[in-house]
């Protein structure tokens, strides 16, 4: 069973999917906590703005790379 390539590929894909899913949930929890902990309505903490900025920059870079292909 452990000598089959399909098993190891499936195990690796499952582990990677689990890691990304866990990371995604952690980011969403932090985002929700930051929104709930905002001192005044309309004020977003600097750390949350920086996180959103980095996420947007990553999305922009991915789209530019896709267009360059």
mmCIF file of the N, C-alpha and C atoms, coordinates in Angstrom:
data_MODEL
# 
_entry.id   MODEL 
# 
loop_
_atom_site.group_PDB 
_atom_site.id 
_atom_site.type_symbol 
_atom_site.label_atom_id 
_atom_site.label_alt_id 
_atom_site.label_comp_id 
_atom_site.label_asym_id 
_atom_site.label_entity_id 
_atom_site.label_seq_id 
_atom_site.pdbx_PDB_ins_code 
_atom_site.Cartn_x 
_atom_site.Cartn_y 
_atom_site.Cartn_z 
_atom_site.occupancy 
_atom_site.B_iso_or_equiv 
_atom_site.pdbx_formal_charge 
_atom_site.auth_seq_id 
_atom_site.auth_comp_id 
_atom_site.auth_asym_id 
_atom_site.auth_atom_id 
_atom_site.pdbx_PDB_model_num 
ATOM 1   N N  . UNK A 1 1  ? 0.818   -1.188 0.000   1.00 0.00 ? 1  UNK A N  1 
ATOM 2   C CA . UNK A 1 1  ? 0.000   0.000  0.000   1.00 0.00 ? 1  UNK A CA 1 
ATOM 3   C C  . UNK A 1 1  ? 0.868   1.260  0.000   1.00 0.00 ? 1  UNK A C  1 
ATOM 4   N N  . UNK A 1 2  ? 1.913   1.296  0.819   1.00 0.00 ? 2  UNK A N  1 
ATOM 5   C CA . UNK A 1 2  ? 2.747   2.483  0.920   1.00 0.00 ? 2  UNK A CA 1 
ATOM 6   C C  . UNK A 1 2  ? 3.722   2.600  -0.250  1.00 0.00 ? 2  UNK A C  1 
ATOM 7   N N  . UNK A 1 3  ? 3.782   1.590  -1.092  1.00 0.00 ? 3  UNK A N  1 
ATOM 8   C CA . UNK A 1 3  ? 4.684   1.642  -2.233  1.00 0.00 ? 3  UNK A CA 1 
ATOM 9   C C  . UNK A 1 3  ? 3.995   2.176  -3.480  1.00 0.00 ? 3  UNK A C  1 
ATOM 10  N N  . UNK A 1 4  ? 2.693   2.391  -3.408  1.00 0.00 ? 4  UNK A N  1 
ATOM 11  C CA . UNK A 1 4  ? 1.959   2.902  -4.565  1.00 0.00 ? 4  UNK A CA 1 
ATOM 12  C C  . UNK A 1 4  ? 2.104   4.422  -4.637  1.00 0.00 ? 4  UNK A C  1 
ATOM 13  N N  . UNK A 1 5  ? 2.422   4.904  -5.805  1.00 0.00 ? 5  UNK A N  1 
ATOM 14  C CA . UNK A 1 5  ? 2.634   6.333  -6.015  1.00 0.00 ? 5  UNK A CA 1 
ATOM 15  C C  . UNK A 1 5  ? 1.347   7.118  -5.779  1.00 0.00 ? 5  UNK A C  1 
ATOM 16  N N  . UNK A 1 6  ? 0.212   6.564  -6.188  1.00 0.00 ? 6  UNK A N  1 
ATOM 17  C CA . UNK A 1 6  ? -1.063  7.267  -6.017  1.00 0.00 ? 6  UNK A CA 1 
ATOM 18  C C  . UNK A 1 6  ? -1.354  7.567  -4.551  1.00 0.00 ? 6  UNK A C  1 
ATOM 19  N N  . UNK A 1 7  ? -0.993  6.651  -3.679  1.00 0.00 ? 7  UNK A N  1 
ATOM 20  C CA . UNK A 1 7  ? -1.212  6.861  -2.244  1.00 0.00 ? 7  UNK A CA 1 
ATOM 21  C C  . UNK A 1 7  ? -0.436  8.074  -1.757  1.00 0.00 ? 7  UNK A C  1 
ATOM 22  N N  . UNK A 1 8  ? 0.839   8.159  -2.118  1.00 0.00 ? 8  UNK A N  1 
ATOM 23  C CA . UNK A 1 8  ? 1.681   9.254  -1.649  1.00 0.00 ? 8  UNK A CA 1 
ATOM 24  C C  . UNK A 1 8  ? 1.254   10.586 -2.260  1.00 0.00 ? 8  UNK A C  1 
ATOM 25  N N  . UNK A 1 9  ? 0.851   10.553 -3.520  1.00 0.00 ? 9  UNK A N  1 
ATOM 26  C CA . UNK A 1 9  ? 0.364   11.777 -4.150  1.00 0.00 ? 9  UNK A CA 1 
ATOM 27  C C  . UNK A 1 9  ? -0.913  12.254 -3.457  1.00 0.00 ? 9  UNK A C  1 
ATOM 28  N N  . UNK A 1 10 ? -1.821  11.341 -3.193  1.00 0.00 ? 10 UNK A N  1 
ATOM 29  C CA . UNK A 1 10 ? -3.055  11.689 -2.502  1.00 0.00 ? 10 UNK A CA 1 
ATOM 30  C C  . UNK A 1 10 ? -2.796  12.208 -1.106  1.00 0.00 ? 10 UNK A C  1 
ATOM 31  N N  . UNK A 1 11 ? -1.852  11.587 -0.418  1.00 0.00 ? 11 UNK A N  1 
ATOM 32  C CA . UNK A 1 11 ? -1.502  12.039 0.930   1.00 0.00 ? 11 UNK A CA 1 
ATOM 33  C C  . UNK A 1 11 ? -0.922  13.449 0.896   1.00 0.00 ? 11 UNK A C  1 
ATOM 34  N N  . UNK A 1 12 ? -0.042  13.708 -0.057  1.00 0.00 ? 12 UNK A N  1 
ATOM 35  C CA . UNK A 1 12 ? 0.567   15.033 -0.172  1.00 0.00 ? 12 UNK A CA 1 
ATOM 36  C C  . UNK A 1 12 ? -0.472  16.091 -0.530  1.00 0.00 ? 12 UNK A C  1 
ATOM 37  N N  . UNK A 1 13 ? -1.355  15.785 -1.467  1.00 0.00 ? 13 UNK A N  1 
ATOM 38  C CA . UNK A 1 13 ? -2.395  16.735 -1.868  1.00 0.00 ? 13 UNK A CA 1 
ATOM 39  C C  . UNK A 1 13 ? -3.325  17.023 -0.692  1.00 0.00 ? 13 UNK A C  1 
ATOM 40  N N  . UNK A 1 14 ? -3.685  16.001 0.048   1.00 0.00 ? 14 UNK A N  1 
ATOM 41  C CA . UNK A 1 14 ? -4.544  16.186 1.216   1.00 0.00 ? 14 UNK A CA 1 
ATOM 42  C C  . UNK A 1 14 ? -3.881  17.034 2.283   1.00 0.00 ? 14 UNK A C  1 
ATOM 43  N N  . UNK A 1 15 ? -2.597  16.813 2.515   1.00 0.00 ? 15 UNK A N  1 
ATOM 44  C CA . UNK A 1 15 ? -1.876  17.594 3.524   1.00 0.00 ? 15 UNK A CA 1 
ATOM 45  C C  . UNK A 1 15 ? -1.784  19.059 3.108   1.00 0.00 ? 15 UNK A C  1 
ATOM 46  N N  . UNK A 1 16 ? -1.472  19.305 1.843   1.00 0.00 ? 16 UNK A N  1 
ATOM 47  C CA . UNK A 1 16 ? -1.368  20.685 1.354   1.00 0.00 ? 16 UNK A CA 1 
ATOM 48  C C  . UNK A 1 16 ? -2.731  21.370 1.429   1.00 0.00 ? 16 UNK A C  1 
ATOM 49  N N  . UNK A 1 17 ? -3.784  20.675 1.031   1.00 0.00 ? 17 UNK A N  1 
ATOM 50  C CA . UNK A 1 17 ? -5.126  21.258 1.098   1.00 0.00 ? 17 UNK A CA 1 
ATOM 51  C C  . UNK A 1 17 ? -5.510  21.563 2.545   1.00 0.00 ? 17 UNK A C  1 
ATOM 52  N N  . UNK A 1 18 ? -5.157  20.691 3.459   1.00 0.00 ? 18 UNK A N  1 
ATOM 53  C CA . UNK A 1 18 ? -5.449  20.915 4.866   1.00 0.00 ? 18 UNK A CA 1 
ATOM 54  C C  . UNK A 1 18 ? -4.710  22.122 5.414   1.00 0.00 ? 18 UNK A C  1 
ATOM 55  N N  . UNK A 1 19 ? -3.454  22.270 5.031   1.00 0.00 ? 19 UNK A N  1 
ATOM 56  C CA . UNK A 1 19 ? -2.659  23.414 5.494   1.00 0.00 ? 19 UNK A CA 1 
ATOM 57  C C  . UNK A 1 19 ? -3.237  24.716 4.973   1.00 0.00 ? 19 UNK A C  1 
ATOM 58  N N  . UNK A 1 20 ? -3.564  24.758 3.672   1.00 0.00 ? 20 UNK A N  1 
ATOM 59  C CA . UNK A 1 20 ? -4.126  25.980 3.112   1.00 0.00 ? 20 UNK A CA 1 
ATOM 60  C C  . UNK A 1 20 ? -5.498  26.285 3.697   1.00 0.00 ? 20 UNK A C  1 
ATOM 61  N N  . UNK A 1 21 ? -6.301  25.257 3.922   1.00 0.00 ? 21 UNK A N  1 
ATOM 62  C CA . UNK A 1 21 ? -7.610  25.465 4.531   1.00 0.00 ? 21 UNK A CA 1 
ATOM 63  C C  . UNK A 1 21 ? -7.483  26.009 5.937   1.00 0.00 ? 21 UNK A C  1 
ATOM 64  N N  . UNK A 1 22 ? -6.557  25.467 6.703   1.00 0.00 ? 22 UNK A N  1 
ATOM 65  C CA . UNK A 1 22 ? -6.332  25.938 8.072   1.00 0.00 ? 22 UNK A CA 1 
ATOM 66  C C  . UNK A 1 22 ? -5.859  27.386 8.066   1.00 0.00 ? 22 UNK A C  1 
ATOM 67  N N  . UNK A 1 23 ? -4.939  27.708 7.163   1.00 0.00 ? 23 UNK A N  1 
ATOM 68  C CA . UNK A 1 23 ? -4.421  29.078 7.066   1.00 0.00 ? 23 UNK A CA 1 
ATOM 69  C C  . UNK A 1 23 ? -5.533  30.052 6.672   1.00 0.00 ? 23 UNK A C  1 
ATOM 70  N N  . UNK A 1 24 ? -6.366  29.644 5.726   1.00 0.00 ? 24 UNK A N  1 
ATOM 71  C CA . UNK A 1 24 ? -7.475  30.476 5.287   1.00 0.00 ? 24 UNK A CA 1 
ATOM 72  C C  . UNK A 1 24 ? -8.434  30.752 6.447   1.00 0.00 ? 24 UNK A C  1 
ATOM 73  N N  . UNK A 1 25 ? -8.760  29.739 7.218   1.00 0.00 ? 25 UNK A N  1 
ATOM 74  C CA . UNK A 1 25 ? -9.667  29.916 8.350   1.00 0.00 ? 25 UNK A CA 1 
ATOM 75  C C  . UNK A 1 25 ? -9.043  30.818 9.412   1.00 0.00 ? 25 UNK A C  1 
ATOM 76  N N  . UNK A 1 26 ? -7.757  30.686 9.652   1.00 0.00 ? 26 UNK A N  1 
ATOM 77  C CA . UNK A 1 26 ? -7.089  31.541 10.630  1.00 0.00 ? 26 UNK A CA 1 
ATOM 78  C C  . UNK A 1 26 ? -7.127  32.998 10.195  1.00 0.00 ? 26 UNK A C  1 
ATOM 79  N N  . UNK A 1 27 ? -6.887  33.261 8.916   1.00 0.00 ? 27 UNK A N  1 
ATOM 80  C CA . UNK A 1 27 ? -6.928  34.626 8.407   1.00 0.00 ? 27 UNK A CA 1 
ATOM 81  C C  . UNK A 1 27 ? -8.326  35.217 8.534   1.00 0.00 ? 27 UNK A C  1 
ATOM 82  N N  . UNK A 1 28 ? -9.340  34.413 8.246   1.00 0.00 ? 28 UNK A N  1 
ATOM 83  C CA . UNK A 1 28 ? -10.716 34.898 8.350   1.00 0.00 ? 28 UNK A CA 1 
ATOM 84  C C  . UNK A 1 28 ? -11.084 35.172 9.806   1.00 0.00 ? 28 UNK A C  1 
ATOM 85  N N  . UNK A 1 29 ? -10.638 34.336 10.727  1.00 0.00 ? 29 UNK A N  1 
ATOM 86  C CA . UNK A 1 29 ? -10.896 34.581 12.141  1.00 0.00 ? 29 UNK A CA 1 
ATOM 87  C C  . UNK A 1 29 ? -10.237 35.876 12.597  1.00 0.00 ? 29 UNK A C  1 
ATOM 88  N N  . UNK A 1 30 ? -9.004  36.113 12.155  1.00 0.00 ? 30 UNK A N  1 
ATOM 89  C CA . UNK A 1 30 ? -8.316  37.354 12.504  1.00 0.00 ? 30 UNK A CA 1 
ATOM 90  C C  . UNK A 1 30 ? -9.040  38.559 11.914  1.00 0.00 ? 30 UNK A C  1 
ATOM 91  N N  . UNK A 1 31 ? -9.519  38.415 10.693  1.00 0.00 ? 31 UNK A N  1 
ATOM 92  C CA . UNK A 1 31 ? -10.234 39.501 10.045  1.00 0.00 ? 31 UNK A CA 1 
ATOM 93  C C  . UNK A 1 31 ? -11.524 39.813 10.800  1.00 0.00 ? 31 UNK A C  1 
ATOM 94  N N  . UNK A 1 32 ? -12.261 38.789 11.197  1.00 0.00 ? 32 UNK A N  1 
ATOM 95  C CA . UNK A 1 32 ? -13.496 39.012 11.937  1.00 0.00 ? 32 UNK A CA 1 
ATOM 96  C C  . UNK A 1 32 ? -13.213 39.620 13.309  1.00 0.00 ? 32 UNK A C  1 
ATOM 97  N N  . UNK A 1 33 ? -12.167 39.170 13.965  1.00 0.00 ? 33 UNK A N  1 
ATOM 98  C CA . UNK A 1 33 ? -11.809 39.723 15.273  1.00 0.00 ? 33 UNK A CA 1 
ATOM 99  C C  . UNK A 1 33 ? -11.400 41.185 15.139  1.00 0.00 ? 33 UNK A C  1 
ATOM 100 N N  . UNK A 1 34 ? -10.686 41.517 14.078  1.00 0.00 ? 34 UNK A N  1 
ATOM 101 C CA . UNK A 1 34 ? -10.263 42.901 13.865  1.00 0.00 ? 34 UNK A CA 1 
ATOM 102 C C  . UNK A 1 34 ? -11.464 43.804 13.597  1.00 0.00 ? 34 UNK A C  1 
ATOM 103 N N  . UNK A 1 35 ? -12.435 43.286 12.872  1.00 0.00 ? 35 UNK A N  1 
ATOM 104 C CA . UNK A 1 35 ? -13.625 44.081 12.584  1.00 0.00 ? 35 UNK A CA 1 
ATOM 105 C C  . UNK A 1 35 ? -14.461 44.291 13.845  1.00 0.00 ? 35 UNK A C  1 
ATOM 106 N N  . UNK A 1 36 ? -14.532 43.290 14.683  1.00 0.00 ? 36 UNK A N  1 
ATOM 107 C CA . UNK A 1 36 ? -15.314 43.400 15.906  1.00 0.00 ? 36 UNK A CA 1 
ATOM 108 C C  . UNK A 1 36 ? -14.603 44.255 16.949  1.00 0.00 ? 36 UNK A C  1 
ATOM 109 N N  . UNK A 1 37 ? -13.286 44.270 16.914  1.00 0.00 ? 37 UNK A N  1 
ATOM 110 C CA . UNK A 1 37 ? -12.515 45.003 17.910  1.00 0.00 ? 37 UNK A CA 1 
ATOM 111 C C  . UNK A 1 37 ? -12.213 46.436 17.486  1.00 0.00 ? 37 UNK A C  1 
ATOM 112 N N  . UNK A 1 38 ? -12.729 46.867 16.349  1.00 0.00 ? 38 UNK A N  1 
ATOM 113 C CA . UNK A 1 38 ? -12.480 48.231 15.878  1.00 0.00 ? 38 UNK A CA 1 
ATOM 114 C C  . UNK A 1 38 ? -13.051 49.219 16.890  1.00 0.00 ? 38 UNK A C  1 
ATOM 115 N N  . UNK A 1 39 ? -12.234 50.185 17.344  1.00 0.00 ? 39 UNK A N  1 
ATOM 116 C CA . UNK A 1 39 ? -12.676 51.099 18.378  1.00 0.00 ? 39 UNK A CA 1 
ATOM 117 C C  . UNK A 1 39 ? -13.848 51.989 17.966  1.00 0.00 ? 39 UNK A C  1 
ATOM 118 N N  . UNK A 1 40 ? -13.859 52.451 16.742  1.00 0.00 ? 40 UNK A N  1 
ATOM 119 C CA . UNK A 1 40 ? -14.926 53.317 16.263  1.00 0.00 ? 40 UNK A CA 1 
ATOM 120 C C  . UNK A 1 40 ? -15.410 52.802 14.920  1.00 0.00 ? 40 UNK A C  1 
ATOM 121 N N  . UNK A 1 41 ? -16.665 53.046 14.636  1.00 0.00 ? 41 UNK A N  1 
ATOM 122 C CA . UNK A 1 41 ? -17.214 52.636 13.349  1.00 0.00 ? 41 UNK A CA 1 
ATOM 123 C C  . UNK A 1 41 ? -16.475 53.371 12.240  1.00 0.00 ? 41 UNK A C  1 
ATOM 124 N N  . UNK A 1 42 ? -16.117 52.666 11.194  1.00 0.00 ? 42 UNK A N  1 
ATOM 125 C CA . UNK A 1 42 ? -15.403 53.276 10.083  1.00 0.00 ? 42 UNK A CA 1 
ATOM 126 C C  . UNK A 1 42 ? -13.898 53.289 10.255  1.00 0.00 ? 42 UNK A C  1 
ATOM 127 N N  . UNK A 1 43 ? -13.400 52.905 11.404  1.00 0.00 ? 43 UNK A N  1 
ATOM 128 C CA . UNK A 1 43 ? -11.952 52.878 11.648  1.00 0.00 ? 43 UNK A CA 1 
ATOM 129 C C  . UNK A 1 43 ? -11.489 51.424 11.607  1.00 0.00 ? 43 UNK A C  1 
ATOM 130 N N  . UNK A 1 44 ? -10.561 51.149 10.727  1.00 0.00 ? 44 UNK A N  1 
ATOM 131 C CA . UNK A 1 44 ? -10.002 49.804 10.616  1.00 0.00 ? 44 UNK A CA 1 
ATOM 132 C C  . UNK A 1 44 ? -8.584  49.863 11.149  1.00 0.00 ? 44 UNK A C  1 
ATOM 133 N N  . UNK A 1 45 ? -8.199  48.901 11.989  1.00 0.00 ? 45 UNK A N  1 
ATOM 134 C CA . UNK A 1 45 ? -6.840  48.912 12.544  1.00 0.00 ? 45 UNK A CA 1 
ATOM 135 C C  . UNK A 1 45 ? -5.784  48.843 11.437  1.00 0.00 ? 45 UNK A C  1 
ATOM 136 N N  . UNK A 1 46 ? -4.643  49.433 11.695  1.00 0.00 ? 46 UNK A N  1 
ATOM 137 C CA . UNK A 1 46 ? -3.555  49.487 10.721  1.00 0.00 ? 46 UNK A CA 1 
ATOM 138 C C  . UNK A 1 46 ? -3.098  48.092 10.306  1.00 0.00 ? 46 UNK A C  1 
ATOM 139 N N  . UNK A 1 47 ? -3.019  47.170 11.254  1.00 0.00 ? 47 UNK A N  1 
ATOM 140 C CA . UNK A 1 47 ? -2.581  45.808 10.933  1.00 0.00 ? 47 UNK A CA 1 
ATOM 141 C C  . UNK A 1 47 ? -3.531  45.150 9.932   1.00 0.00 ? 47 UNK A C  1 
ATOM 142 N N  . UNK A 1 48 ? -4.821  45.375 10.075  1.00 0.00 ? 48 UNK A N  1 
ATOM 143 C CA . UNK A 1 48 ? -5.792  44.808 9.143   1.00 0.00 ? 48 UNK A CA 1 
ATOM 144 C C  . UNK A 1 48 ? -5.653  45.442 7.764   1.00 0.00 ? 48 UNK A C  1 
ATOM 145 N N  . UNK A 1 49 ? -5.433  46.742 7.713   1.00 0.00 ? 49 UNK A N  1 
ATOM 146 C CA . UNK A 1 49 ? -5.233  47.410 6.425   1.00 0.00 ? 49 UNK A CA 1 
ATOM 147 C C  . UNK A 1 49 ? -3.985  46.898 5.718   1.00 0.00 ? 49 UNK A C  1 
ATOM 148 N N  . UNK A 1 50 ? -2.909  46.675 6.466   1.00 0.00 ? 50 UNK A N  1 
ATOM 149 C CA . UNK A 1 50 ? -1.679  46.153 5.878   1.00 0.00 ? 50 UNK A CA 1 
ATOM 150 C C  . UNK A 1 50 ? -1.886  44.736 5.360   1.00 0.00 ? 50 UNK A C  1 
ATOM 151 N N  . UNK A 1 51 ? -2.647  43.912 6.087   1.00 0.00 ? 51 UNK A N  1 
ATOM 152 C CA . UNK A 1 51 ? -2.930  42.547 5.649   1.00 0.00 ? 51 UNK A CA 1 
ATOM 153 C C  . UNK A 1 51 ? -3.730  42.570 4.355   1.00 0.00 ? 51 UNK A C  1 
ATOM 154 N N  . UNK A 1 52 ? -4.737  43.449 4.298   1.00 0.00 ? 52 UNK A N  1 
ATOM 155 C CA . UNK A 1 52 ? -5.541  43.563 3.088   1.00 0.00 ? 52 UNK A CA 1 
ATOM 156 C C  . UNK A 1 52 ? -4.706  44.067 1.917   1.00 0.00 ? 52 UNK A C  1 
ATOM 157 N N  . UNK A 1 53 ? -3.808  45.007 2.184   1.00 0.00 ? 53 UNK A N  1 
ATOM 158 C CA . UNK A 1 53 ? -2.938  45.542 1.138   1.00 0.00 ? 53 UNK A CA 1 
ATOM 159 C C  . UNK A 1 53 ? -2.053  44.436 0.567   1.00 0.00 ? 53 UNK A C  1 
ATOM 160 N N  . UNK A 1 54 ? -1.465  43.624 1.441   1.00 0.00 ? 54 UNK A N  1 
ATOM 161 C CA . UNK A 1 54 ? -0.609  42.532 0.979   1.00 0.00 ? 54 UNK A CA 1 
ATOM 162 C C  . UNK A 1 54 ? -1.410  41.520 0.174   1.00 0.00 ? 54 UNK A C  1 
ATOM 163 N N  . UNK A 1 55 ? -2.626  41.229 0.609   1.00 0.00 ? 55 UNK A N  1 
ATOM 164 C CA . UNK A 1 55 ? -3.474  40.285 -0.107  1.00 0.00 ? 55 UNK A CA 1 
ATOM 165 C C  . UNK A 1 55 ? -3.810  40.826 -1.496  1.00 0.00 ? 55 UNK A C  1 
ATOM 166 N N  . UNK A 1 56 ? -4.134  42.120 -1.579  1.00 0.00 ? 56 UNK A N  1 
ATOM 167 C CA . UNK A 1 56 ? -4.432  42.724 -2.875  1.00 0.00 ? 56 UNK A CA 1 
ATOM 168 C C  . UNK A 1 56 ? -3.205  42.746 -3.781  1.00 0.00 ? 56 UNK A C  1 
ATOM 169 N N  . UNK A 1 57 ? -2.038  43.045 -3.219  1.00 0.00 ? 57 UNK A N  1 
ATOM 170 C CA . UNK A 1 57 ? -0.815  43.048 -4.016  1.00 0.00 ? 57 UNK A CA 1 
ATOM 171 C C  . UNK A 1 57 ? -0.521  41.656 -4.559  1.00 0.00 ? 57 UNK A C  1 
ATOM 172 N N  . UNK A 1 58 ? -0.773  40.623 -3.765  1.00 0.00 ? 58 UNK A N  1 
ATOM 173 C CA . UNK A 1 58 ? -0.577  39.248 -4.230  1.00 0.00 ? 58 UNK A CA 1 
ATOM 174 C C  . UNK A 1 58 ? -1.536  38.919 -5.372  1.00 0.00 ? 58 UNK A C  1 
ATOM 175 N N  . UNK A 1 59 ? -2.782  39.364 -5.241  1.00 0.00 ? 59 UNK A N  1 
ATOM 176 C CA . UNK A 1 59 ? -3.774  39.108 -6.282  1.00 0.00 ? 59 UNK A CA 1 
ATOM 177 C C  . UNK A 1 59 ? -3.405  39.845 -7.568  1.00 0.00 ? 59 UNK A C  1 
ATOM 178 N N  . UNK A 1 60 ? -2.927  41.076 -7.442  1.00 0.00 ? 60 UNK A N  1 
ATOM 179 C CA . UNK A 1 60 ? -2.512  41.854 -8.614  1.00 0.00 ? 60 UNK A CA 1 
ATOM 180 C C  . UNK A 1 60 ? -1.331  41.182 -9.301  1.00 0.00 ? 60 UNK A C  1 
ATOM 181 N N  . UNK A 1 61 ? -0.350  40.741 -8.527  1.00 0.00 ? 61 UNK A N  1 
ATOM 182 C CA . UNK A 1 61 ? 0.817   40.077 -9.104  1.00 0.00 ? 61 UNK A CA 1 
ATOM 183 C C  . UNK A 1 61 ? 0.418   38.795 -9.818  1.00 0.00 ? 61 UNK A C  1 
ATOM 184 N N  . UNK A 1 62 ? -0.525  38.044 -9.252  1.00 0.00 ? 62 UNK A N  1 
ATOM 185 C CA . UNK A 1 62 ? -0.968  36.800 -9.884  1.00 0.00 ? 62 UNK A CA 1 
ATOM 186 C C  . UNK A 1 62 ? -1.667  37.096 -11.209 1.00 0.00 ? 62 UNK A C  1 
ATOM 187 N N  . UNK A 1 63 ? -2.494  38.135 -11.254 1.00 0.00 ? 63 UNK A N  1 
ATOM 188 C CA . UNK A 1 63 ? -3.176  38.481 -12.496 1.00 0.00 ? 63 UNK A CA 1 
ATOM 189 C C  . UNK A 1 63 ? -2.201  39.002 -13.545 1.00 0.00 ? 63 UNK A C  1 
ATOM 190 N N  . UNK A 1 64 ? -1.211  39.782 -13.128 1.00 0.00 ? 64 UNK A N  1 
ATOM 191 C CA . UNK A 1 64 ? -0.219  40.272 -14.077 1.00 0.00 ? 64 UNK A CA 1 
ATOM 192 C C  . UNK A 1 64 ? 0.604   39.123 -14.636 1.00 0.00 ? 64 UNK A C  1 
ATOM 193 N N  . UNK A 1 65 ? 0.927   38.147 -13.804 1.00 0.00 ? 65 UNK A N  1 
ATOM 194 C CA . UNK A 1 65 ? 1.680   36.990 -14.266 1.00 0.00 ? 65 UNK A CA 1 
ATOM 195 C C  . UNK A 1 65 ? 0.844   36.167 -15.250 1.00 0.00 ? 65 UNK A C  1 
ATOM 196 N N  . UNK A 1 66 ? -0.455  36.064 -14.977 1.00 0.00 ? 66 UNK A N  1 
ATOM 197 C CA . UNK A 1 66 ? -1.337  35.303 -15.874 1.00 0.00 ? 66 UNK A CA 1 
ATOM 198 C C  . UNK A 1 66 ? -1.473  36.010 -17.224 1.00 0.00 ? 66 UNK A C  1 
ATOM 199 N N  . UNK A 1 67 ? -1.487  37.325 -17.222 1.00 0.00 ? 67 UNK A N  1 
ATOM 200 C CA . UNK A 1 67 ? -1.596  38.068 -18.468 1.00 0.00 ? 67 UNK A CA 1 
ATOM 201 C C  . UNK A 1 67 ? -0.311  38.018 -19.260 1.00 0.00 ? 67 UNK A C  1 
ATOM 202 N N  . UNK A 1 68 ? 0.822   37.906 -18.571 1.00 0.00 ? 68 UNK A N  1 
ATOM 203 C CA . UNK A 1 68 ? 2.125   37.879 -19.253 1.00 0.00 ? 68 UNK A CA 1 
ATOM 204 C C  . UNK A 1 68 ? 2.338   36.559 -19.989 1.00 0.00 ? 68 UNK A C  1 
ATOM 205 N N  . UNK A 1 69 ? 1.624   35.529 -19.583 1.00 0.00 ? 69 UNK A N  1 
ATOM 206 C CA . UNK A 1 69 ? 1.815   34.206 -20.210 1.00 0.00 ? 69 UNK A CA 1 
ATOM 207 C C  . UNK A 1 69 ? 1.237   34.144 -21.573 1.00 0.00 ? 69 UNK A C  1 
# 
